[in-house]
Each structure stands twice: as structure tokens, then as C-alpha cells.
């Protein structure tokens, strides 16, 4: 028997399969390939001359860095590398112990425990067997599981021996690892102090904005490349004017660079989108709307692919960036987004507006969760706000266990049918973006997870925590570098100093820093990195632990799902049963027992039903009634068996698939007696939400 772990299972869930267009590091060059016209060649010469002249001016103004401090910084870096290697070596014996413990646990639980269950089932089958064929089959199954248990017992003995031997010197290994980790912490502290000493020489320069206009213009020209700008500008006067307008607006260029720069270096296209948004909306000039416009423009400078339903063959292949901006603007003005949206930076907005879902599906996501599981919207636990829907309603299921519906969009199919780690992470990322909060993919070895914003910092959902060695990076960054970037919007006055050092590196044509490539980055790029580290070191942010790691490749237990619902306080008014004209009886969901009440966006309360429930109702007149319920579902059609007054035969009530919208069930006829009646509903085939039950007299 094999042991499946979160990080070790082969999980076919690569994010590339989801149609996600990931964010490359800022400043990546636009791909070559568009031939220049005669006019384009003139523009190329113009922008090239501009870049050359600006570069010369900027280089002339740069301060010198003390050579001894450079050398000291290099030595400190070498010491960190050695300390990292020592810490890794010291950890290996402890990792072996953990691996041995896991194997022993597997033998005891999955292997022997599984075999014992198999034996019990085979013995039960043998007792129930009524034919010789059934008895032979049961005996064969019993023998198989008995042999499997014997193998497990032998394996346990061997594995326990290996574990005992490994643990013999465990205390020594623990002390060695602690010492190595302490040495690593000290080496990194020394490196940071060495960087601060080096930065002291250039801090007066980095603290001044006197050169900013020339510096940001030169940086944009370098990152966009003269050829890239010429390719865009040669398309017509409008495009050429947009490039001129951008290069003349130092403040806008600074904002763009601070927000991570245009994807693919496509500053011309980013400027066009930004200009189009300004024309489309009078709100886009200030505050959150301006930051939203800027983030949208930079992120969509390389088109974002749109994921449509299979039957929507004529739907746009890419997301319209202006419509995407307007979608979020309207949603905010309609109070549909998270309260924290108003404080998002342009950098954070980029990871909101880049969903591959069409705009109408983003709207559906908000409506669906408001209707079906409002508790995931109002929960105080930001780490699971919105994305908690994955825990409770996106089942871990393999592709052979379901069939998607062609007319439904991808995310509607995911919550309806479930899926393995990739689909679940995609949905979590999607639903967080629906409500105006940033979320990103966080792939790791043989597994897919997501990371999302919270007021206290970014947190991983459904995967291993920050710093996990099997993580493949976030947005092209290591965990550490990504977390560093997430802190920067909080400290704009200090961040600009680090950005200036980064811009100088771009102006000089230095190799960019890449944390996934040890030793990368020129002097100024590295100084920018350590200025950011110095900022964060002073703030001492708390690194949040991952949530739902154990659910990455498993379903949550029914008990845990029940606890995930934050039950609302129920008052007598909430439980009041109303008798209307014609004797129509309306039973509010809160009047039922055995349900989980939650606040409803329709006012009052609604309930989520995953188990049996009941309600009592007084009828003034005996007779036949049509029973209907106002329900919301996101899963396939199901049934719930209804028994009235302990009748012998239950009535099957169909709960339709509503795709997250409120619908009324088809009526079922029941008979009530005069006075008190008790309606008992058995455990439904699939969980559903309902607002009220209506009993209409049959005439």
C-alpha cells in the first residue's frame, strides 16, 4: 500500500492547464517579432537617442559606493551561503527521522489499519454469503487482506527498527540543527548590517527626488526598449501621441514602476488601456479607482486569456481590460466588494483584475456566495473569507468521478462537481478575486495551492506554508521575495528609496535580481533588495501560517464543515410562522430544528441543510397542501425524503440544481391535520440552502 501525502502525491494540476496567464517579473522585455516600417525606424532612432542621452545624464549623477564596504558585503554574502549549507546539512538527519516516523505511522494506520478493515468486511461478507460462489469470493478476499496485514506487520517491524536507530542520536541532531539555524540567523543579520553600511553611502541620493523625472523616464525606456515603443507607436498618430504623453508624465511613470511595471514591458499598450479607462469613467482619476485603473492597465498590457463555457464559441478570447475595470468600479459602487478593497494599492489591484473568468462570471461568483453561503462572506476569519467555500463545497474528486456540463462556465462546473487540487485552488483564487481581494496561484511540487490577501498579511490556502522547499514560487518570485513585495505598499516613503536603487540598476543595464537564481543581480539591484529587507526588518511583520494544508488533497469532515458555519443568533421574530391570505402558511427557515442558521442578504435568516431537520406547524384547517421551498444549490439535483406526522410512506421532494440562484422547488402534495403537524426531512442527498417553506392549500 502506498502513502499519499500533500506534497508527494502525483497530482495532475499544473496551473498552465487552467489557462492562467501568470505575472512575469516587472521589466521583462516584450517579445520581438513586429517588423518596423520606415516611420517605425525613425521612431526607433528617436527613442534610442533619448535613452542614450538620459542614461549618460543619470550615470553622471550617481554617487560612488565605498569599495571596502562592497568587499565586506560580498564576504557577508559568502558567509550566508556557508551558513545555509551548514543548516541544510544539520537538518537532514532530522528529516530522516520524520520520514521514518511517517513510514511507521503509515504501516500502523493505512497499511495494517486498512487491512484490518478489509478483514472485517470480508468476514462480514462470509457470514452473509448464501451461495458457494459468494463464500469462495469472501474467503479469497479474506485471505488477501490477511496476507496484506502480515506484510504490514513485517514492514512495521522493519520500519520501527530503522526509526529506533535514527532516533538514537536525535537529541544530538536537534542541538546541532539549533546551532546551525542560530548561526544562519546571525549570518543573515551580519549581511543585512553590511548592506546597510553600503547603503549609507548612497542613502542621501536615494532619499532625494531631484533626479526622479529623468530616472523614471530612462527606466521606462530601458524596460520597454526603444524597439518595443517604436513597434507600438508606428501603428498611428494616436499610439505615437500616447507614447509621447507617457514619457512626458514623470508622475505617471513613477506610479507605474512602483506598481511593478507593465507586463512584458508593454508600456505603450498599458498607456492605451489607461487612457481608454480614463475616457470611459469619470471616477478613474482619483483614489482607489485610479489605482484600479493603473493596476488594470499594467496587468493587461499583455492580454489575459478569457475562459469561456465550451458552448460559448463566439465569446471573446481575451478579457477586455476597460470592461474589467468598469466591472469592478460598478461592483464597488454597488457595495458588492470586500470593505478592504478601497485600500488596495495598484500593485495589489493587479492580482484582482487578472482573473480568466468573464466579467459576468465574476458577478455570478458574488451572487452565488451571497445566496448560497453568506457565512463565507461575513466571517471574521479573513484567512478563509470567500475561499472557505472550497473547504465546504468544492469536493476533492478525480475526473472519472464527474462530467462537466458544456454550457456551464469552468468555475460553475468546479463547485458543482469538485476536482483535484488544481481545480480547487483555481476556484479559491477565483472567488477571492470576485470580491475585490488579491489572490495568486502558489504551485508546489506535484500540487497546486493558492495564496490570498488578508489584513494581517498573505496566507496560503490548501497547501504547505511559506518557506516550503517544494514551492515553485509566486508570480515568478521565491516565497521570501514575494512576501517582501507584499509588505512594500505599507511603507511608500521608504519603498521609493529601494525603487530608486532598482531603477538605477535598470538604467545601467544590470542583471536583474532573481531569488530563484542564486548570485543573480547587479550591485544596485541587490542594494534595492536589502533596502526592502531593512524596511521589513524594522517593521517585524508576522508571517502567517498556512490554512487547510491537510485539505489540499482531501475533503473536510462533516463535523469540521458544520463548525465552519458561523451560526447567527435566532430571535422569536426570526422563527415566526406567517399565515397569509387563502390560508397560505410560510415557515421561515429559522423555525426549523437541526439546521444551521445564517444571516441572509435577503434580510432575516436562511439556513444551510446537510443533515436531517424538522419543523412544526399549526394548521387551522385539515386537508391537502402543496409544499414548496425557496432554495439555492450549487451541486447536482438531489432529493430529500419528507415524512409528515410520522406517516408510513415519505414523500420525495426534489431539490433542483439552481447554479447559485434562488429558485422555488416543484410542489409536493402533503396532508395536514387540524392543529399541530410535524414535518420531518431526512438527510438530503446533497447539501442545500433554503430561506423558507410555503404550504398552499389545495383547492
C-alpha positions, -999 to 999 in steps of 0.1 A, spaced: 0 0 0 12 35 -8 12 65 14 -2 97 -2 10 130 12 1 166 3 34 172 -13 43 138 -26 12 127 -45 14 130 -82 -14 155 -88 -22 164 -124 -30 200 -116 -4 223 -133 -16 258 -134 -8 260 -171 -38 237 -177 -61 263 -162 -55 290 -189 -39 313 -163 -17 340 -177 9 345 -149 26 377 -140 63 378 -150 88 399 -131 85 436 -138 105 449 -167 105 417 -188 112 426 -224 84 424 -249 90 396 -274 105 407 -307 87 400 -340 69 430 -353 88 444 -383 93 482 -383 80 504 -410 100 534 -423 82 555 -397 90 529 -371 127 531 -379 126 568 -373 108 563 -340 134 537 -330 162 561 -337 144 588 -317 138 566 -286 173 551 -288 189 586 -288 166 596 -259 176 566 -239 213 571 -246 212 607 -235 192 601 -204 215 572 -194 245 594 -197 229 621 -175 218 596 -149 251 578 -147 269 611 -143 248 619 -112 253 586 -95 272 585 -61 301 562 -56 300 532 -33 329 526 -10 350 496 -23 358 483 12 321 482 20 314 463 -12 340 438 -3 326 434 32 292 429 18 305 402 -6 322 384 23 290 386 44 271 370 15 296 342 12 292 336 50 254 333 45 258 308 17 281 287 40 256 290 69 227 279 47 246 249 36 255 240 72 219 244 83 207 222 55 232 195 63 223 197 100 186 193 92 190 162 71 192 137 100 161 152 115 143 149 81 153 113 80 137 108 114 105 125 103 104 103 72 109 72 93 82 83 117 58 88 87 66 53 74 59 38 108 26 57 110 17 46 76 23 9 84 2 12 116 -26 32 101 -30 30 64 -15 -4 59 -24 -25 90 -54 -5 98 -67 -7 62 -60 -44 62 -80 -49 94 -110 -30 79 -107 -53 48 -106 -84 70 -137 -72 90 -156 -65 57 -146 -99 43 -156 -117 74 -190 -99 74 -194 -109 37 -185 -145 46 -212 -146 73 -238 -132 49 -229 -155 20 -257 -177 9 -241 -195 -21 -209 -214 -26 -197 -188 -51 -203 -160 -26 -185 -179 2 -155 -186 -21 -152 -150 -31 -154 -139 5 -127 -164 16 -105 -152 -13 -109 -116 -2 -103 -125 34 -71 -144 26 -59 -114 5 -64 -90 34 -49 -114 60 -18 -116 38 -17 -79 34 -18 -75 72 10 -99 76 31 -79 52 22 -47 71 32 -62 104 66 -73 89 70 -38 74 62 -22 107 88 -42 125 115 -33 99 104 4 98 103 6 136 139 -7 138 150 19 113 132 46 133 147 35 166 182 36 151 176 70 137 163 84 169 192 71 190 211 104 184 181 126 180 189 150 208 224 155 193 208 162 159 184 187 174 211 206 192 232 207 160 203 219 140 195 246 165 231 258 165 232 258 127 200 278 125 213 303 151 244 307 130 224 312 99 203 339 116 234 356 127 250 354 93 219 369 77 219 397 103 255 404 95 247 405 58 219 430 64 241 452 86 268 451 59 242 461 33 231 490 55 267 502 58 270 501 20 236 518 15 246 546 39 270 559 11 241 563 -13 212 570 10 213 608 5 209 601 -32 182 575 -28 163 598 -4 161 627 -29 135 630 -57 156 655 -77 166 630 -104 133 611 -104 119 626 -136 150 616 -156 154 584 -138 119 570 -143 119 581 -179 152 563 -186 139 532 -167 107 531 -187 127 535 -220 151 507 -209 123 483 -198 100 490 -227 130 491 -251 132 517 -279 122 489 -304 91 479 -283 79 515 -281 86 520 -318 66 489 -327 36 504 -307 40 540 -318 43 532 -356 7 520 -356 -6 555 -359 -7 591 -346 -28 581 -316 -3 555 -305 27 578 -310 9 606 -291 3 581 -262 40 572 -260 49 609 -260 23 616 -233 36 588 -212 73 599 -215 63 634 -206 44 624 -174 71 616 -148 45 611 -120 25 585 -140 57 567 -150 68 566 -113 34 552 -103 36 525 -130 71 515 -119 61 515 -82 32 491 -91 55 466 -108 58 480 -143 39 470 -174 37 433 -181 60 422 -208 75 457 -209 45 468 -230 42 503 -217 26 516 -249 -3 492 -246 -5 499 -209 -8 536 -216 -35 530 -242 -56 509 -217 -51 536 -190 -61 563 -214 -92 543 -226 -102 538 -189 -99 575 -182 -122 582 -211 -147 556 -201 -150 566 -164 -151 600 -146 -141 581 -114 -108 568 -127 -87 598 -118 -85 596 -81 -82 572 -51 -89 536 -54 -104 540 -89 -72 555 -101 -52 527 -85 -76 502 -100 -72 518 -135 -34 517 -131 -33 481 -120 -56 470 -147 -36 488 -174 -3 474 -163 -16 438 -158 -35 437 -191 -6 452 -211 -2 415 -221 -37 402 -229 -53 380 -203 -69 349 -218 -106 345 -210 -120 311 -201 -155 307 -216 -180 279 -214 -175 253 -241 -207 262 -258 -198 299 -259 -179 296 -292 -183 333 -301 -173 347 -267 -141 369 -266 -109 350 -263 -93 377 -241 -105 398 -213 -115 434 -222 -94 455 -198 -117 485 -199 -148 464 -192 -129 446 -165 -121 480 -148 -157 491 -152 -169 458 -138 -150 464 -105 -159 500 -104 -196 493 -106 -193 464 -81 -176 487 -56 -202 515 -61 -229 488 -55 -212 478 -23 -206 442 -35 -169 441 -28 -149 435 4 -146 466 26 -108 463 23 -110 469 -15 -109 506 -11 -74 505 4 -58 482 -22 -26 495 -39 -22 495 -76 2 465 -72 -24 446 -52 -51 455 -78 -32 437 -105 -39 404 -87 -76 412 -85 -83 422 -121 -64 394 -139 -89 366 -134 -95 345 -165 -132 343 -157 -155 365 -178 -170 396 -160 -204 380 -158 -190 350 -141 -172 372 -115 -207 388 -109 -221 352 -107 -195 343 -81 -206 371 -58 -243 364 -63 -238 327 -58 -219 331 -25 -244 358 -12 -273 334 -19 -258 300 -10 -232 306 17 -233 342 30 -214 330 61 -183 328 40 -187 365 32 -193 378 67 -169 356 86 -144 374 107 -117 348 97 -101 366 68 -79 337 61 -110 318 49 -133 346 39 -147 337 5 -122 309 -1 -138 289 27 -163 278 0 -136 254 -12 -135 236 21 -172 232 24 -184 228 -12 -156 220 -37 -153 183 -32 -119 165 -38 -129 142 -66 -110 127 -96 -120 134 -131 -135 99 -137 -160 107 -109 -178 135 -126 -186 150 -160 -186 188 -166 -215 205 -183 -205 222 -215 -230 250 -211 -216 259 -177 -185 280 -172 -154 264 -157 -159 278 -122 -196 268 -121 -185 233 -130 -158 232 -104 -181 240 -74 -208 217 -89 -185 187 -95 -154 193 -75 -119 182 -87 -84 175 -75 -60 201 -61 -57 223 -92 -94 229 -98 -100 235 -61 -71 261 -59 -84 277 -91 -118 282 -76 -104 296 -43 -83 321 -63 -113 330 -84 -138 335 -56 -114 358 -36 -109 379 -67 -147 381 -72 -150 402 -40 -121 425 -49 -92 410 -29 -59 399 -44 -51 362 -48 -25 343 -67 -15 307 -76 11 291 -54 22 259 -71 44 235 -54 59 201 -62 31 178 -76 5 201 -60 -14 233 -66 -25 258 -39 -33 295 -37 -22 325 -17 -45 353 -8 -45 387 9 -57 392 45 -53 424 66 -26 407 86 -6 395 55 -8 370 28 -17 334 37 -15 301 18 -47 281 14 -48 244 7 -10 240 5 22 240 25 32 271 44 56 299 34 92 287 31 83 252 20 112 238 0 89 223 -26 72 256 -35 77 267 -71 75 304 -64 47 330 -66 45 353 -96 80 343 -105 93 351 -71 105 330 -42 83 329 -11 106 352 7 108 378 -21 70 376 -27 63 383 10 88 411 9 69 427 -20 36 423 -3 49 445 26 61 474 4 27 491 -2 26 497 36 57 519 35 56 541 4 80 567 18 107 540 24 98 519 -6 106 547 -30 142 546 -18 145 509 -27 128 516 -61 153 543 -70 182 518 -65 163 493 -86 157 519 -113 194 527 -113 202 491 -119 178 491 -149 194 522 -163 229 507 -160 216 475 -177 225 454 -147 214 418 -144 181 418 -125 179 401 -91 161 368 -92 158 349 -59 154 317 -77 188 321 -93 215 323 -66 241 350 -71 220 370 -95 216 407 -96 239 436 -101 251 459 -73 222 484 -74 196 457 -78 210 439 -47 211 471 -28 174 476 -36 167 442 -23 184 448 10 168 482 14 135 464 12 147 439 38 158 467 61 124 483 58 106 450 67 132 441 94 123 473 112 85 466 109 89 429 121 58 416 103 42 383 114 44 355 88 11 338 87 8 300 89 -9 281 60 -45 272 63 -61 240 51 -28 222 44 -44 189 53 -72 196 29 -50 201 -2 -59 166 -14 -87 156 9 -123 165 18 -131 182 51 -150 161 76 -187 167 81 -181 178 117 -155 203 106 -178 216 78 -205 221 104 -182 241 126 -172 262 96 -206 277 96 -209 307 119 -244 303 132 -264 335 136 -284 344 167 -321 334 162 -348 356 177 -385 348 182 -393 371 152 -370 351 130 -390 319 139 -424 334 134 -446 314 111 -470 335 90 -504 326 78 -514 347 48 -545 352 26 -561 320 15 -546 301 44 -511 300 28 -486 292 56 -450 304 53 -424 287 76 -391 306 79 -360 285 78 -351 296 113 -382 279 127 -367 245 118 -346 225 141 -314 206 130 -304 234 106 -276 259 106 -290 295 106 -270 323 90 -277 359 81 -293 363 47 -287 390 21 -325 388 15 -328 401 51 -336 379 81 -321 345 83 -316 315 60 -302 280 67 -278 255 53 -290 219 53 -267 189 52 -284 167 76 -320 158 88 -342 186 101 -377 192 111 -403 218 118 -437 221 135 -467 240 121 -502 247 133 -529 243 106 -563 259 111 -578 236 85 -571 200 78 -565 189 42 -541 187 13 -514 213 9 -487 219 -18 -453 223 -2 -426 243 -19 -393 258 -6 -372 287 -17 -337 271 -22 -302 276 -36 -279 249 -47 -246 246 -65 -245 209 -69 -265 184 -89 -302 179 -84 -309 159 -54 -338 147 -32 -349 149 4 -374 125 19 -403 142 38 -424 125 63 -455 143 78 -468 133 112 -448 100 112 -467 88 81 -457 53 69 -446 65 34 -423 95 29 -427 120 1 -397 126 -22 -390 164 -25 -368 173 -55 -341 199 -47 -332 213 -82 -297 224 -93 -301 262 -93 -265 272 -101 -263 296 -71 -296 314 -77 -328 314 -57 -355 291 -71 -387 276 -58 -389 238 -57 -416 219 -76 -446 214 -53 -452 182 -35 -486 173 -20 -489 166 17 -518 161 41 -520 181 73 -543 176 103 -560 204 121 -537 217 148 -501 207 153 -482 190 124 -446 178 124 -426 178 92 -395 156 93 -369 159 65 -344 132 61 -307 139 54 -307 153 18 -287 137 -9 -268 169 -14 -265 200 9 -287 230 0 -297 263 14 -332 274 19 -350 306 30 -385 294 38 -411 267 32 -445 275 19 -477 254 24 -505 263 0 -540 248 5 -550 226 -25 -585 237 -37 
